[in-house]
Amino acid sequence: MSCHQHAIDDFNLQIQMNDIELSLLLDKEEEVLPYHENKADELEHKKLKLLLGKRFHQNAARSYWYYMAMVEK
């Protein structure tokens, strides 16, 4: 179960880094600059993949916890 938690922690760091990269592509009005639209789209797709991976590991950790709770009864 701890390996899933470590993976979740890593996904959180990657998501934070992705958000910082995305914020660097914005202008003062918080809009993506026209010449950075492709990179912003790539970062949004990357964030979606990271969130899907995080969701997988979060569900796996919770399933493992549930199984262990049922075994103890």
N, CA, C and O atoms as a CHARMM CRD file, in Angstrom:
* protein
*
  292
    1    1 MET  N      0.83400  -1.19100   0.00000 PROA 1      0.00000
    2    1 MET  CA     0.00000   0.00000   0.00000 PROA 1      0.00000
    3    1 MET  C      0.87200   1.24700   0.00000 PROA 1      0.00000
    4    1 MET  O      0.49900   2.25200  -0.60400 PROA 1      0.00000
    5    2 SER  N      2.02300   1.20600   0.66000 PROA 2      0.00000
    6    2 SER  CA     2.86800   2.39600   0.71100 PROA 2      0.00000
    7    2 SER  C      3.43500   2.73200  -0.66400 PROA 2      0.00000
    8    2 SER  O      3.70900   3.89800  -0.94800 PROA 2      0.00000
    9    3 CYS  N      3.61700   1.72300  -1.52500 PROA 3      0.00000
   10    3 CYS  CA     4.12800   2.02800  -2.86700 PROA 3      0.00000
   11    3 CYS  C      3.11500   2.87800  -3.63800 PROA 3      0.00000
   12    3 CYS  O      3.49800   3.74400  -4.42400 PROA 3      0.00000
   13    4 HSD  N      1.82100   2.62900  -3.41000 PROA 4      0.00000
   14    4 HSD  CA     0.80000   3.44700  -4.05300 PROA 4      0.00000
   15    4 HSD  C      0.82400   4.87000  -3.49700 PROA 4      0.00000
   16    4 HSD  O      0.63500   5.82900  -4.24500 PROA 4      0.00000
   17    5 GLN  N      1.05400   5.01400  -2.20000 PROA 5      0.00000
   18    5 GLN  CA     1.12100   6.34600  -1.60800 PROA 5      0.00000
   19    5 GLN  C      2.33400   7.11400  -2.12600 PROA 5      0.00000
   20    5 GLN  O      2.26000   8.32000  -2.36200 PROA 5      0.00000
   21    6 HSD  N      3.45100   6.40600  -2.30200 PROA 6      0.00000
   22    6 HSD  CA     4.63700   7.04600  -2.86900 PROA 6      0.00000
   23    6 HSD  C      4.35100   7.51600  -4.29400 PROA 6      0.00000
   24    6 HSD  O      4.76600   8.60500  -4.69100 PROA 6      0.00000
   25    7 ALA  N      3.64400   6.69300  -5.05600 PROA 7      0.00000
   26    7 ALA  CA     3.28900   7.07100  -6.42500 PROA 7      0.00000
   27    7 ALA  C      2.37700   8.29100  -6.42400 PROA 7      0.00000
   28    7 ALA  O      2.54400   9.18700  -7.25200 PROA 7      0.00000
   29    8 ILE  N      1.41700   8.33800  -5.50500 PROA 8      0.00000
   30    8 ILE  CA     0.50900   9.48300  -5.40400 PROA 8      0.00000
   31    8 ILE  C      1.29200  10.74500  -5.08100 PROA 8      0.00000
   32    8 ILE  O      1.04200  11.79900  -5.66500 PROA 8      0.00000
   33    9 ASP  N      2.23900  10.64500  -4.15400 PROA 9      0.00000
   34    9 ASP  CA     3.08000  11.79500  -3.81000 PROA 9      0.00000
   35    9 ASP  C      3.85800  12.28400  -5.03400 PROA 9      0.00000
   36    9 ASP  O      3.97600  13.48700  -5.26200 PROA 9      0.00000
   37   10 ASP  N      4.38600  11.34000  -5.81600 PROA 10     0.00000
   38   10 ASP  CA     5.12500  11.70700  -7.01900 PROA 10     0.00000
   39   10 ASP  C      4.20000  12.36700  -8.04300 PROA 10     0.00000
   40   10 ASP  O      4.57900  13.35500  -8.67100 PROA 10     0.00000
   41   11 PHE  N      3.00000  11.83200  -8.21400 PROA 11     0.00000
   42   11 PHE  CA     2.04400  12.44500  -9.13500 PROA 11     0.00000
   43   11 PHE  C      1.70500  13.86400  -8.69200 PROA 11     0.00000
   44   11 PHE  O      1.58700  14.76000  -9.52800 PROA 11     0.00000
   45   12 ASN  N      1.54700  14.07600  -7.39400 PROA 12     0.00000
   46   12 ASN  CA     1.26000  15.42700  -6.89300 PROA 12     0.00000
   47   12 ASN  C      2.38100  16.40200  -7.25600 PROA 12     0.00000
   48   12 ASN  O      2.12000  17.53300  -7.66400 PROA 12     0.00000
   49   13 LEU  N      3.63000  15.95400  -7.10400 PROA 13     0.00000
   50   13 LEU  CA     4.76300  16.80600  -7.46500 PROA 13     0.00000
   51   13 LEU  C      4.77600  17.10900  -8.96000 PROA 13     0.00000
   52   13 LEU  O      5.02200  18.24500  -9.36800 PROA 13     0.00000
   53   14 GLN  N      4.51200  16.09500  -9.76900 PROA 14     0.00000
   54   14 GLN  CA     4.50000  16.30100 -11.21400 PROA 14     0.00000
   55   14 GLN  C      3.37500  17.25000 -11.63200 PROA 14     0.00000
   56   14 GLN  O      3.54900  18.07300 -12.53100 PROA 14     0.00000
   57   15 ILE  N      2.23000  17.13000 -10.97700 PROA 15     0.00000
   58   15 ILE  CA     1.10200  18.01500 -11.28200 PROA 15     0.00000
   59   15 ILE  C      1.45600  19.45400 -10.90100 PROA 15     0.00000
   60   15 ILE  O      1.14100  20.38600 -11.64000 PROA 15     0.00000
   61   16 GLN  N      2.10500  19.63600  -9.75500 PROA 16     0.00000
   62   16 GLN  CA     2.54700  20.97600  -9.34400 PROA 16     0.00000
   63   16 GLN  C      3.51800  21.56300 -10.36100 PROA 16     0.00000
   64   16 GLN  O      3.39500  22.72800 -10.74100 PROA 16     0.00000
   65   17 MET  N      4.47500  20.76400 -10.79900 PROA 17     0.00000
   66   17 MET  CA     5.44700  21.22600 -11.78000 PROA 17     0.00000
   67   17 MET  C      4.74700  21.58600 -13.09000 PROA 17     0.00000
   68   17 MET  O      5.08000  22.59000 -13.72000 PROA 17     0.00000
   69   18 ASN  N      3.79500  20.78000 -13.48800 PROA 18     0.00000
   70   18 ASN  CA     3.03100  21.03900 -14.70100 PROA 18     0.00000
   71   18 ASN  C      2.27200  22.36000 -14.59000 PROA 18     0.00000
   72   18 ASN  O      2.23600  23.14100 -15.54100 PROA 18     0.00000
   73   19 ASP  N      1.67100  22.60600 -13.43400 PROA 19     0.00000
   74   19 ASP  CA     0.94100  23.86300 -13.21500 PROA 19     0.00000
   75   19 ASP  C      1.87300  25.07400 -13.28900 PROA 19     0.00000
   76   19 ASP  O      1.50100  26.11700 -13.82600 PROA 19     0.00000
   77   20 ILE  N      3.07900  24.93000 -12.74900 PROA 20     0.00000
   78   20 ILE  CA     4.05000  26.02400 -12.80700 PROA 20     0.00000
   79   20 ILE  C      4.46000  26.28700 -14.25200 PROA 20     0.00000
   80   20 ILE  O      4.53700  27.43800 -14.68100 PROA 20     0.00000
   81   21 GLU  N      4.72500  25.20700 -15.00800 PROA 21     0.00000
   82   21 GLU  CA     5.07200  25.37800 -16.41600 PROA 21     0.00000
   83   21 GLU  C      3.94700  26.09200 -17.17200 PROA 21     0.00000
   84   21 GLU  O      4.19600  26.97800 -17.98900 PROA 21     0.00000
   85   22 LEU  N      2.71800  25.69300 -16.88700 PROA 22     0.00000
   86   22 LEU  CA     1.57400  26.30900 -17.55000 PROA 22     0.00000
   87   22 LEU  C      1.45400  27.78200 -17.17500 PROA 22     0.00000
   88   22 LEU  O      1.13900  28.61200 -18.02900 PROA 22     0.00000
   89   23 SER  N      1.69900  28.11500 -15.92300 PROA 23     0.00000
   90   23 SER  CA     1.60700  29.51500 -15.49400 PROA 23     0.00000
   91   23 SER  C      2.66100  30.39200 -16.16900 PROA 23     0.00000
   92   23 SER  O      2.45700  31.59600 -16.32600 PROA 23     0.00000
   93   24 LEU  N      3.78400  29.79700 -16.56600 PROA 24     0.00000
   94   24 LEU  CA     4.82200  30.56000 -17.25600 PROA 24     0.00000
   95   24 LEU  C      4.40800  30.95400 -18.67600 PROA 24     0.00000
   96   24 LEU  O      5.01900  31.83200 -19.28600 PROA 24     0.00000
   97   25 LEU  N      3.37300  30.30100 -19.19200 PROA 25     0.00000
   98   25 LEU  CA     2.90300  30.58400 -20.54700 PROA 25     0.00000
   99   25 LEU  C      1.80800  31.64400 -20.58300 PROA 25     0.00000
  100   25 LEU  O      1.29400  31.97400 -21.65200 PROA 25     0.00000
  101   26 LEU  N      1.44900  32.17800 -19.41300 PROA 26     0.00000
  102   26 LEU  CA     0.34700  33.12600 -19.33300 PROA 26     0.00000
  103   26 LEU  C      0.84000  34.56500 -19.35400 PROA 26     0.00000
  104   26 LEU  O      1.97000  34.85400 -18.96000 PROA 26     0.00000
  105   27 ASP  N     -0.02200  35.46000 -19.81700 PROA 27     0.00000
  106   27 ASP  CA     0.29300  36.87700 -19.75300 PROA 27     0.00000
  107   27 ASP  C     -0.26200  37.46400 -18.45200 PROA 27     0.00000
  108   27 ASP  O     -0.71300  36.72000 -17.58200 PROA 27     0.00000
  109   28 LYS  N     -0.23200  38.75600 -18.32000 PROA 28     0.00000
  110   28 LYS  CA    -0.66900  39.41300 -17.07800 PROA 28     0.00000
  111   28 LYS  C     -2.15900  39.23700 -16.81000 PROA 28     0.00000
  112   28 LYS  O     -2.59900  39.32500 -15.66300 PROA 28     0.00000
  113   29 GLU  N     -2.93800  38.98800 -17.86100 PROA 29     0.00000
  114   29 GLU  CA    -4.38500  38.78600 -17.69600 PROA 29     0.00000
  115   29 GLU  C     -4.73000  37.31400 -17.49800 PROA 29     0.00000
  116   29 GLU  O     -5.89700  36.93000 -17.56800 PROA 29     0.00000
  117   30 GLU  N     -3.70800  36.48700 -17.25000 PROA 30     0.00000
  118   30 GLU  CA    -3.89900  35.05300 -17.01600 PROA 30     0.00000
  119   30 GLU  C     -4.43800  34.32800 -18.24700 PROA 30     0.00000
  120   30 GLU  O     -5.14100  33.32600 -18.12000 PROA 30     0.00000
  121   31 GLU  N     -4.11500  34.82800 -19.43000 PROA 31     0.00000
  122   31 GLU  CA    -4.50500  34.17100 -20.67200 PROA 31     0.00000
  123   31 GLU  C     -3.26200  33.63600 -21.35600 PROA 31     0.00000
  124   31 GLU  O     -2.18300  34.22200 -21.26000 PROA 31     0.00000
  125   32 VAL  N     -3.42300  32.51400 -22.04900 PROA 32     0.00000
  126   32 VAL  CA    -2.29500  31.91100 -22.74700 PROA 32     0.00000
  127   32 VAL  C     -1.91800  32.79500 -23.93200 PROA 32     0.00000
  128   32 VAL  O     -2.76500  33.20300 -24.72700 PROA 32     0.00000
  129   33 LEU  N     -0.63900  33.07100 -24.02200 PROA 33     0.00000
  130   33 LEU  CA    -0.14900  33.85900 -25.14600 PROA 33     0.00000
  131   33 LEU  C     -0.33000  33.06500 -26.44300 PROA 33     0.00000
  132   33 LEU  O     -0.14600  31.84800 -26.45100 PROA 33     0.00000
  133   34 PRO  N     -0.68800  33.74100 -27.53300 PROA 34     0.00000
  134   34 PRO  CA    -0.99700  33.03800 -28.78200 PROA 34     0.00000
  135   34 PRO  C      0.10800  32.09500 -29.26700 PROA 34     0.00000
  136   34 PRO  O     -0.18200  31.02400 -29.79800 PROA 34     0.00000
  137   35 TYR  N      1.35300  32.48400 -29.08800 PROA 35     0.00000
  138   35 TYR  CA     2.45100  31.64200 -29.57100 PROA 35     0.00000
  139   35 TYR  C      2.79500  30.50700 -28.60100 PROA 35     0.00000
  140   35 TYR  O      3.72400  29.74200 -28.85700 PROA 35     0.00000
  141   36 HSD  N      2.05800  30.39000 -27.49200 PROA 36     0.00000
  142   36 HSD  CA     2.26000  29.29200 -26.54100 PROA 36     0.00000
  143   36 HSD  C      1.05400  28.35600 -26.47200 PROA 36     0.00000
  144   36 HSD  O      0.99000  27.49400 -25.59600 PROA 36     0.00000
  145   37 GLU  N      0.10000  28.51800 -27.38900 PROA 37     0.00000
  146   37 GLU  CA    -1.12400  27.71400 -27.31200 PROA 37     0.00000
  147   37 GLU  C     -0.85200  26.21800 -27.45800 PROA 37     0.00000
  148   37 GLU  O     -1.45300  25.41600 -26.74300 PROA 37     0.00000
  149   38 ASN  N      0.03800  25.82800 -28.36400 PROA 38     0.00000
  150   38 ASN  CA     0.33800  24.40600 -28.54900 PROA 38     0.00000
  151   38 ASN  C      0.95700  23.81000 -27.28500 PROA 38     0.00000
  152   38 ASN  O      0.57800  22.72000 -26.85500 PROA 38     0.00000
  153   39 LYS  N      1.89800  24.52000 -26.70400 PROA 39     0.00000
  154   39 LYS  CA     2.55200  24.04300 -25.47700 PROA 39     0.00000
  155   39 LYS  C      1.54400  23.96200 -24.33000 PROA 39     0.00000
  156   39 LYS  O      1.58700  23.02500 -23.53300 PROA 39     0.00000
  157   40 ALA  N      0.63900  24.93700 -24.24200 PROA 40     0.00000
  158   40 ALA  CA    -0.38500  24.92100 -23.19100 PROA 40     0.00000
  159   40 ALA  C     -1.30700  23.71900 -23.37200 PROA 40     0.00000
  160   40 ALA  O     -1.67900  23.07400 -22.39200 PROA 40     0.00000
  161   41 ASP  N     -1.67600  23.41400 -24.60300 PROA 41     0.00000
  162   41 ASP  CA    -2.51000  22.23800 -24.87100 PROA 41     0.00000
  163   41 ASP  C     -1.79400  20.95600 -24.45900 PROA 41     0.00000
  164   41 ASP  O     -2.39800  20.06600 -23.85900 PROA 41     0.00000
  165   42 GLU  N     -0.50500  20.86500 -24.78200 PROA 42     0.00000
  166   42 GLU  CA     0.28900  19.69300 -24.39400 PROA 42     0.00000
  167   42 GLU  C      0.31600  19.53500 -22.87500 PROA 42     0.00000
  168   42 GLU  O      0.18000  18.42600 -22.35800 PROA 42     0.00000
  169   43 LEU  N      0.49000  20.64100 -22.17000 PROA 43     0.00000
  170   43 LEU  CA     0.54100  20.58500 -20.70700 PROA 43     0.00000
  171   43 LEU  C     -0.80900  20.18600 -20.11500 PROA 43     0.00000
  172   43 LEU  O     -0.85700  19.47100 -19.11400 PROA 43     0.00000
  173   44 GLU  N     -1.90100  20.63800 -20.72000 PROA 44     0.00000
  174   44 GLU  CA    -3.23300  20.24200 -20.24300 PROA 44     0.00000
  175   44 GLU  C     -3.45300  18.75000 -20.44400 PROA 44     0.00000
  176   44 GLU  O     -4.00500  18.08300 -19.56900 PROA 44     0.00000
  177   45 HSD  N     -3.02700  18.21900 -21.58700 PROA 45     0.00000
  178   45 HSD  CA    -3.14800  16.77800 -21.82700 PROA 45     0.00000
  179   45 HSD  C     -2.26400  15.98200 -20.86300 PROA 45     0.00000
  180   45 HSD  O     -2.65600  14.92500 -20.36700 PROA 45     0.00000
  181   46 LYS  N     -1.07100  16.50800 -20.61000 PROA 46     0.00000
  182   46 LYS  CA    -0.16500  15.85000 -19.66300 PROA 46     0.00000
  183   46 LYS  C     -0.78700  15.82400 -18.27000 PROA 46     0.00000
  184   46 LYS  O     -0.70700  14.81800 -17.56500 PROA 46     0.00000
  185   47 LYS  N     -1.40800  16.94100 -17.87600 PROA 47     0.00000
  186   47 LYS  CA    -2.04400  17.00600 -16.55900 PROA 47     0.00000
  187   47 LYS  C     -3.16400  15.97800 -16.44500 PROA 47     0.00000
  188   47 LYS  O     -3.32300  15.33800 -15.40600 PROA 47     0.00000
  189   48 LEU  N     -3.94100  15.82100 -17.51900 PROA 48     0.00000
  190   48 LEU  CA    -5.00900  14.82500 -17.51100 PROA 48     0.00000
  191   48 LEU  C     -4.44400  13.42000 -17.31400 PROA 48     0.00000
  192   48 LEU  O     -4.98600  12.64000 -16.53200 PROA 48     0.00000
  193   49 LYS  N     -3.36100  13.09400 -18.01500 PROA 49     0.00000
  194   49 LYS  CA    -2.72800  11.78400 -17.85900 PROA 49     0.00000
  195   49 LYS  C     -2.20400  11.58400 -16.43500 PROA 49     0.00000
  196   49 LYS  O     -2.33500  10.50300 -15.86100 PROA 49     0.00000
  197   50 LEU  N     -1.61500  12.63400 -15.87800 PROA 50     0.00000
  198   50 LEU  CA    -1.10500  12.54300 -14.50300 PROA 50     0.00000
  199   50 LEU  C     -2.24100  12.32300 -13.50800 PROA 50     0.00000
  200   50 LEU  O     -2.11400  11.52700 -12.57700 PROA 50     0.00000
  201   51 LEU  N     -3.34000  13.02500 -13.70900 PROA 51     0.00000
  202   51 LEU  CA    -4.48500  12.85600 -12.81100 PROA 51     0.00000
  203   51 LEU  C     -5.08700  11.46000 -12.93700 PROA 51     0.00000
  204   51 LEU  O     -5.52500  10.88500 -11.94000 PROA 51     0.00000
  205   52 LEU  N     -5.11500  10.91100 -14.14500 PROA 52     0.00000
  206   52 LEU  CA    -5.60800   9.53700 -14.32000 PROA 52     0.00000
  207   52 LEU  C     -4.69900   8.53400 -13.60400 PROA 52     0.00000
  208   52 LEU  O     -5.17900   7.58400 -12.98600 PROA 52     0.00000
  209   53 GLY  N     -3.38200   8.75100 -13.69400 PROA 53     0.00000
  210   53 GLY  CA    -2.44200   7.88200 -12.98800 PROA 53     0.00000
  211   53 GLY  C     -2.59500   7.99600 -11.48000 PROA 53     0.00000
  212   53 GLY  O     -2.55700   6.99600 -10.76300 PROA 53     0.00000
  213   54 LYS  N     -2.76600   9.21200 -11.00900 PROA 54     0.00000
  214   54 LYS  CA    -2.96600   9.43800  -9.57300 PROA 54     0.00000
  215   54 LYS  C     -4.24300   8.75000  -9.11200 PROA 54     0.00000
  216   54 LYS  O     -4.26700   8.11800  -8.05600 PROA 54     0.00000
  217   55 ARG  N     -5.30200   8.87400  -9.90500 PROA 55     0.00000
  218   55 ARG  CA    -6.57600   8.24100  -9.55900 PROA 55     0.00000
  219   55 ARG  C     -6.41400   6.72500  -9.46400 PROA 55     0.00000
  220   55 ARG  O     -6.95100   6.10500  -8.54700 PROA 55     0.00000
  221   56 PHE  N     -5.68200   6.12200 -10.40100 PROA 56     0.00000
  222   56 PHE  CA    -5.44800   4.68100 -10.37000 PROA 56     0.00000
  223   56 PHE  C     -4.78400   4.26500  -9.06500 PROA 56     0.00000
  224   56 PHE  O     -5.23300   3.33100  -8.40200 PROA 56     0.00000
  225   57 HSD  N     -3.71200   4.96300  -8.70100 PROA 57     0.00000
  226   57 HSD  CA    -2.98100   4.58000  -7.49200 PROA 57     0.00000
  227   57 HSD  C     -3.78100   4.86700  -6.22500 PROA 57     0.00000
  228   57 HSD  O     -3.67600   4.13200  -5.24300 PROA 57     0.00000
  229   58 GLN  N     -4.56500   5.91700  -6.24400 PROA 58     0.00000
  230   58 GLN  CA    -5.40100   6.22300  -5.08200 PROA 58     0.00000
  231   58 GLN  C     -6.45700   5.12500  -4.90000 PROA 58     0.00000
  232   58 GLN  O     -6.69600   4.67300  -3.78000 PROA 58     0.00000
  233   59 ASN  N     -7.07900   4.70400  -5.99000 PROA 59     0.00000
  234   59 ASN  CA    -8.06000   3.62800  -5.91000 PROA 59     0.00000
  235   59 ASN  C     -7.41500   2.31500  -5.48200 PROA 59     0.00000
  236   59 ASN  O     -7.99400   1.56100  -4.69900 PROA 59     0.00000
  237   60 ALA  N     -6.21800   2.04100  -5.99500 PROA 60     0.00000
  238   60 ALA  CA    -5.51900   0.81200  -5.62100 PROA 60     0.00000
  239   60 ALA  C     -5.18300   0.80200  -4.13500 PROA 60     0.00000
  240   60 ALA  O     -5.34700  -0.21900  -3.46800 PROA 60     0.00000
  241   61 ALA  N     -4.71400   1.93000  -3.61400 PROA 61     0.00000
  242   61 ALA  CA    -4.37800   2.01500  -2.18900 PROA 61     0.00000
  243   61 ALA  C     -5.62000   1.81000  -1.33100 PROA 61     0.00000
  244   61 ALA  O     -5.57000   1.11700  -0.31500 PROA 61     0.00000
  245   62 ARG  N     -6.72200   2.40600  -1.73500 PROA 62     0.00000
  246   62 ARG  CA    -7.96100   2.26000  -0.96800 PROA 62     0.00000
  247   62 ARG  C     -8.52000   0.85400  -1.06500 PROA 62     0.00000
  248   62 ARG  O     -9.07600   0.34700  -0.09100 PROA 62     0.00000
  249   63 SER  N     -8.38800   0.21900  -2.20700 PROA 63     0.00000
  250   63 SER  CA    -8.83500  -1.16900  -2.35700 PROA 63     0.00000
  251   63 SER  C     -8.01400  -2.09200  -1.47200 PROA 63     0.00000
  252   63 SER  O     -8.54900  -2.99500  -0.83000 PROA 63     0.00000
  253   64 TYR  N     -6.71000  -1.85400  -1.44600 PROA 64     0.00000
  254   64 TYR  CA    -5.82900  -2.65100  -0.60500 PROA 64     0.00000
  255   64 TYR  C     -6.19100  -2.45500   0.86300 PROA 64     0.00000
  256   64 TYR  O     -6.22700  -3.42200   1.62400 PROA 64     0.00000
  257   65 TRP  N     -6.45800  -1.22000   1.26700 PROA 65     0.00000
  258   65 TRP  CA    -6.85600  -0.94100   2.64300 PROA 65     0.00000
  259   65 TRP  C     -8.15600  -1.66800   2.97300 PROA 65     0.00000
  260   65 TRP  O     -8.27400  -2.26700   4.04200 PROA 65     0.00000
  261   66 TYR  N     -9.12400  -1.62300   2.07300 PROA 66     0.00000
  262   66 TYR  CA   -10.42000  -2.27000   2.30000 PROA 66     0.00000
  263   66 TYR  C    -10.22300  -3.77200   2.44500 PROA 66     0.00000
  264   66 TYR  O    -10.81600  -4.39500   3.32600 PROA 66     0.00000
  265   67 TYR  N     -9.38900  -4.36000   1.58000 PROA 67     0.00000
  266   67 TYR  CA    -9.13000  -5.79500   1.66500 PROA 67     0.00000
  267   67 TYR  C     -8.50400  -6.14700   3.01500 PROA 67     0.00000
  268   67 TYR  O     -8.89800  -7.12800   3.64600 PROA 67     0.00000
  269   68 MET  N     -7.54100  -5.35900   3.45100 PROA 68     0.00000
  270   68 MET  CA    -6.89000  -5.62600   4.72800 PROA 68     0.00000
  271   68 MET  C     -7.86400  -5.47400   5.88600 PROA 68     0.00000
  272   68 MET  O     -7.77900  -6.21800   6.86300 PROA 68     0.00000
  273   69 ALA  N     -8.77900  -4.53100   5.79400 PROA 69     0.00000
  274   69 ALA  CA    -9.77900  -4.33300   6.85800 PROA 69     0.00000
  275   69 ALA  C    -10.72400  -5.52100   6.91600 PROA 69     0.00000
  276   69 ALA  O    -11.12700  -5.93600   8.00300 PROA 69     0.00000
  277   70 MET  N    -11.08000  -6.07100   5.77300 PROA 70     0.00000
  278   70 MET  CA   -11.98800  -7.22600   5.73800 PROA 70     0.00000
  279   70 MET  C    -11.29900  -8.48800   6.24200 PROA 70     0.00000
  280   70 MET  O    -11.93500  -9.31900   6.89100 PROA 70     0.00000
  281   71 VAL  N    -10.03100  -8.64100   5.95700 PROA 71     0.00000
  282   71 VAL  CA    -9.27000  -9.82300   6.40000 PROA 71     0.00000
  283   71 VAL  C     -9.13800  -9.83300   7.91600 PROA 71     0.00000
  284   71 VAL  O     -9.15300 -10.89900   8.53100 PROA 71     0.00000
  285   72 GLU  N     -9.00800  -8.65600   8.52300 PROA 72     0.00000
  286   72 GLU  CA    -8.82900  -8.57200   9.97100 PROA 72     0.00000
  287   72 GLU  C    -10.08800  -8.94100  10.75000 PROA 72     0.00000
  288   72 GLU  O    -10.00100  -9.28600  11.92900 PROA 72     0.00000
  289   73 LYS  N    -11.25100  -8.87400  10.11600 PROA 73     0.00000
  290   73 LYS  CA   -12.50500  -9.16100  10.82200 PROA 73     0.00000
  291   73 LYS  C    -12.68000 -10.59800  11.12200 PROA 73     0.00000
  292   73 LYS  O    -13.68800 -10.98800  11.71100 PROA 73     0.00000
